[in-house]
C-alpha cells in the first residue's frame, strides 16, 4: 500500500495543478484568432528605423481628445490600407483607434464604441 501512495499523489497533483504551458498555449491561440491575418505587428526596431513613432506622435498631437501625458500607445500594425494603432488613456481607460494610410495621412480616429473623435 505504501508503494502506491507516491504514484497517487503524483497523479492527483497533475489534476489539481494543471500545466501552465497549456494555459499559455491556449491564450496564444485566442490572441492569434482575434488578430486580422493581414495585419502585421511591427517590431520596435522596425518602427524606430522607419521613423513611424515620430510620425505617429505628429498625428496624435493634432487630435484634441488625446492628452499625450496621460496616454499609452500600442504597437503599430501594418495593414493593407496603411497603419493602425490604439491609444489608451491611463486615467479613464478610454481607447482610441487611429488609422492612417501608407503616407501617414489620417484616415480615422475612433473611440472603442466606433464613434468618431473630434479633429480640429
FIFI-37181 format. One line per field, with one value per residue: residue number from 0; chain; x, y, z of N, C-alpha, C, O in turn. Coordinates in steps of 0.2 Angstrom, whole numbers. Example, Ala and Ser with C-alpha at 12.3 -4.5 7.8 and 13.67 -1.06 7.14 Angstrom:
nr = c(0; 1);
kette = c(A; A);
npx = c(66; 64);
npy = c(-28; -11);
npz = c(39; 35);
capx = c(62; 68);
capy = c(-22; -5);
capz = c(39; 36);
cpx = c(66; 64);
cpy = c(-16; 0);
cpz = c(39; 39);
opx = c(71; 67);
opy = c(-17; 6);
opz = c(42; 40);
***
This chain:
nr = c(0; 1; 2; 3; 4; 5; 6; 7; 8; 9; 10; 11; 12; 13; 14; 15; 16; 17; 18; 19; 20; 21; 22; 23; 24; 25; 26; 27; 28; 29; 30; 31; 32; 33; 34; 35; 36; 37; 38; 39; 40; 41; 42; 43; 44; 45; 46; 47; 48; 49; 50; 51; 52; 53; 54; 55; 56; 57; 58; 59; 60; 61; 62; 63; 64; 65; 66; 67; 68; 69; 70; 71; 72; 73; 74; 75; 76; 77; 78; 79; 80; 81; 82; 83; 84; 85; 86; 87; 88; 89; 90; 91; 92; 93; 94; 95; 96; 97; 98; 99; 100; 101; 102; 103; 104; 105; 106; 107; 108; 109; 110; 111; 112; 113; 114; 115; 116; 117; 118; 119);
kette = c(A; A; A; A; A; A; A; A; A; A; A; A; A; A; A; A; A; A; A; A; A; A; A; A; A; A; A; A; A; A; A; A; A; A; A; A; A; A; A; A; A; A; A; A; A; A; A; A; A; A; A; A; A; A; A; A; A; A; A; A; A; A; A; A; A; A; A; A; A; A; A; A; A; A; A; A; A; A; A; A; A; A; A; A; A; A; A; A; A; A; A; A; A; A; A; A; A; A; A; A; A; A; A; A; A; A; A; A; A; A; A; A; A; A; A; A; A; A; A; A);
npx = c(4; 10; 18; 10; 5; 14; 13; -1; -1; 7; -1; -13; -8; -6; -18; -24; -15; -14; -4; 5; 10; 1; -10; -4; -2; -15; -20; -12; -17; -30; -27; -21; -31; -40; -33; -32; -27; -21; -15; 1; 11; 23; 40; 49; 61; 60; 50; 57; 67; 61; 55; 42; 37; 39; 31; 18; 17; 16; 3; -5; -4; -12; -25; -38; -44; -34; -23; -6; 2; -5; -8; -5; 3; -1; 7; 12; 3; 5; -6; -17; -21; -13; -7; -11; -15; -18; -23; -23; -31; -24; -29; -43; -46; -51; -52; -44; -44; -33; -31; -21; -15; -4; 5; 5; -7; -21; -34; -44; -50; -56; -67; -68; -81; -84; -87; -84; -69; -67; -59; -48);
npy = c(-6; 6; 9; 13; 25; 37; 37; 39; 52; 59; 58; 64; 77; 82; 84; 93; 104; 111; 111; 125; 129; 124; 132; 145; 142; 140; 153; 160; 155; 160; 174; 175; 171; 182; 193; 201; 192; 199; 210; 215; 215; 227; 227; 235; 239; 240; 250; 261; 262; 265; 277; 278; 280; 294; 300; 295; 301; 314; 314; 311; 322; 331; 328; 332; 325; 317; 317; 317; 316; 307; 296; 280; 271; 258; 244; 247; 242; 235; 237; 232; 244; 254; 259; 255; 259; 259; 270; 272; 280; 282; 286; 287; 275; 275; 271; 274; 271; 273; 276; 276; 281; 274; 285; 291; 300; 304; 293; 289; 292; 284; 281; 267; 262; 264; 277; 293; 303; 320; 331; 345);
npz = c(0; 4; -7; -17; -14; -17; -31; -33; -27; -35; -47; -44; -41; -54; -59; -50; -50; -65; -80; -83; -96; -105; -103; -107; -120; -125; -123; -132; -144; -144; -144; -157; -165; -164; -170; -186; -200; -210; -204; -198; -185; -181; -177; -163; -167; -180; -181; -176; -185; -197; -193; -189; -176; -173; -183; -180; -167; -172; -178; -168; -160; -166; -163; -153; -142; -136; -124; -123; -111; -103; -110; -117; -130; -141; -150; -167; -181; -197; -210; -224; -229; -224; -209; -191; -174; -157; -144; -127; -114; -98; -87; -88; -95; -108; -125; -140; -157; -170; -187; -202; -218; -231; -233; -221; -219; -210; -208; -200; -183; -170; -156; -145; -146; -159; -162; -169; -166; -162; -173; -175);
capx = c(0; 14; 21; 5; 4; 18; 10; -7; 0; 9; -6; -18; -5; -7; -25; -25; -11; -13; 2; 4; 12; -5; -14; -1; -3; -22; -20; -9; -21; -35; -24; -19; -38; -43; -29; -33; -21; -17; -11; 7; 14; 29; 44; 51; 67; 57; 46; 62; 71; 57; 53; 35; 35; 38; 25; 13; 16; 13; -4; -9; -4; -17; -31; -39; -46; -29; -18; 0; 5; -9; -10; 0; 1; 0; 12; 9; 2; 5; -12; -17; -23; -8; -5; -16; -13; -23; -21; -27; -30; -22; -33; -50; -47; -54; -47; -45; -41; -31; -29; -18; -14; 4; 9; 3; -12; -26; -40; -50; -48; -62; -67; -69; -88; -84; -89; -78; -66; -67; -52; -49);
capy = c(0; 12; 10; 16; 32; 42; 37; 43; 59; 62; 58; 69; 83; 85; 86; 99; 110; 110; 113; 132; 129; 123; 138; 150; 140; 142; 160; 162; 153; 165; 180; 174; 171; 189; 197; 200; 189; 204; 215; 213; 219; 229; 227; 241; 241; 242; 256; 267; 263; 269; 284; 278; 283; 301; 301; 293; 306; 320; 313; 311; 328; 335; 326; 336; 320; 313; 320; 313; 314; 303; 290; 275; 269; 251; 243; 249; 236; 237; 234; 233; 251; 258; 258; 257; 258; 261; 274; 271; 285; 278; 288; 285; 269; 277; 268; 277; 268; 278; 273; 281; 277; 272; 291; 294; 304; 302; 290; 289; 291; 282; 278; 259; 261; 266; 284; 297; 308; 326; 333; 352);
capz = c(0; 4; -14; -22; -11; -21; -38; -32; -25; -42; -52; -42; -42; -61; -59; -46; -53; -72; -83; -85; -103; -109; -102; -111; -127; -127; -123; -138; -149; -144; -147; -164; -169; -164; -174; -193; -203; -215; -200; -196; -180; -182; -171; -161; -171; -187; -180; -175; -191; -202; -191; -188; -170; -174; -187; -176; -162; -175; -180; -162; -157; -169; -160; -146; -137; -134; -120; -123; -105; -100; -114; -119; -137; -143; -155; -173; -185; -204; -213; -231; -231; -221; -202; -186; -168; -152; -139; -121; -108; -92; -81; -89; -99; -114; -130; -147; -163; -175; -194; -206; -225; -231; -232; -214; -219; -206; -211; -195; -176; -167; -150; -145; -147; -166; -163; -172; -162; -165; -175; -177);
cpx = c(4; 17; 16; 4; 8; 15; 4; -6; 2; 4; -11; -15; -6; -14; -27; -21; -9; -6; 1; 6; 6; -9; -11; -2; -10; -23; -17; -13; -27; -33; -23; -26; -41; -39; -31; -27; -17; -13; -5; 10; 21; 34; 46; 57; 65; 54; 51; 66; 67; 54; 45; 33; 34; 32; 19; 11; 13; 6; -8; -9; -9; -24; -32; -41; -40; -24; -12; 3; 1; -11; -4; -2; 3; 5; 8; 9; 2; -1; -12; -18; -17; -6; -11; -13; -18; -19; -25; -25; -29; -26; -41; -51; -50; -49; -49; -41; -39; -28; -27; -16; -6; 8; 8; -2; -18; -32; -45; -47; -55; -61; -68; -76; -89; -87; -83; -76; -66; -60; -53; -48);
cpy = c(6; 14; 13; 23; 37; 42; 41; 50; 62; 63; 64; 76; 86; 87; 92; 105; 108; 113; 120; 133; 128; 129; 144; 148; 141; 149; 163; 161; 158; 172; 180; 174; 178; 194; 196; 197; 194; 209; 212; 218; 221; 229; 234; 244; 244; 249; 262; 268; 267; 275; 284; 281; 290; 303; 300; 298; 313; 320; 314; 318; 333; 333; 329; 331; 317; 318; 316; 311; 309; 296; 286; 272; 261; 250; 245; 243; 239; 233; 235; 240; 256; 256; 259; 256; 260; 265; 273; 277; 281; 280; 286; 278; 269; 274; 272; 273; 273; 274; 278; 277; 276; 279; 295; 300; 301; 299; 291; 289; 290; 280; 270; 258; 263; 273; 288; 302; 314; 328; 340; 353);
cpz = c(0; -3; -18; -20; -15; -28; -38; -31; -32; -47; -51; -42; -49; -62; -56; -48; -60; -74; -85; -93; -107; -108; -107; -118; -129; -127; -130; -144; -150; -146; -154; -168; -169; -168; -182; -196; -208; -211; -198; -191; -181; -176; -169; -165; -177; -187; -180; -181; -196; -200; -190; -181; -170; -178; -183; -170; -165; -177; -173; -159; -160; -167; -153; -141; -134; -130; -119; -116; -101; -104; -115; -126; -138; -148; -162; -178; -192; -207; -221; -234; -229; -214; -197; -179; -163; -147; -133; -116; -102; -86; -82; -92; -105; -120; -137; -152; -168; -181; -198; -213; -225; -231; -226; -214; -215; -209; -206; -188; -173; -160; -150; -147; -155; -167; -165; -166; -165; -167; -177; -184);
opx = c(3; 19; 19; 2; 5; 15; 2; -10; 0; 3; -13; -19; -6; -15; -31; -24; -5; -4; -4; 3; 5; -12; -15; -3; -11; -27; -20; -14; -29; -37; -25; -26; -44; -42; -31; -21; -11; -9; -5; 10; 25; 31; 46; 57; 67; 54; 50; 67; 70; 51; 42; 27; 30; 29; 14; 6; 9; 2; -13; -14; -12; -29; -29; -39; -41; -21; -12; 6; 4; -15; 2; -8; 8; 8; 2; 14; -2; -2; -7; -16; -17; -3; -15; -8; -23; -13; -32; -19; -34; -27; -44; -57; -52; -43; -55; -35; -44; -25; -29; -16; -2; 14; 9; -1; -19; -35; -51; -41; -59; -56; -70; -77; -95; -88; -78; -80; -64; -55; -58; -48);
opy = c(11; 19; 17; 27; 42; 48; 44; 54; 68; 68; 67; 81; 92; 91; 97; 111; 105; 118; 121; 138; 131; 131; 147; 153; 144; 152; 168; 165; 161; 175; 185; 177; 180; 199; 190; 200; 193; 212; 206; 224; 216; 231; 238; 250; 249; 253; 267; 273; 271; 279; 289; 284; 293; 308; 304; 300; 316; 325; 317; 319; 338; 336; 327; 332; 314; 323; 310; 306; 306; 292; 287; 271; 259; 255; 245; 239; 244; 227; 237; 242; 262; 250; 263; 252; 264; 264; 273; 278; 277; 276; 284; 275; 264; 276; 272; 272; 276; 269; 283; 271; 278; 279; 300; 305; 295; 303; 294; 285; 294; 277; 268; 252; 264; 275; 287; 304; 315; 328; 342; 359);
opz = c(-3; -4; -23; -24; -17; -30; -42; -34; -33; -50; -55; -43; -49; -66; -58; -49; -62; -71; -89; -96; -112; -114; -110; -122; -135; -131; -132; -149; -155; -150; -158; -174; -174; -171; -184; -195; -209; -214; -195; -192; -182; -171; -173; -166; -180; -191; -183; -183; -200; -204; -189; -181; -166; -176; -184; -169; -162; -176; -173; -155; -157; -169; -149; -135; -128; -133; -116; -116; -97; -102; -115; -128; -135; -151; -162; -178; -194; -206; -224; -239; -231; -214; -199; -179; -165; -145; -134; -114; -100; -82; -77; -92; -109; -120; -139; -151; -171; -181; -199; -213; -220; -229; -225; -211; -216; -213; -208; -187; -173; -158; -156; -149; -157; -173; -163; -162; -171; -162; -181; -186);
***
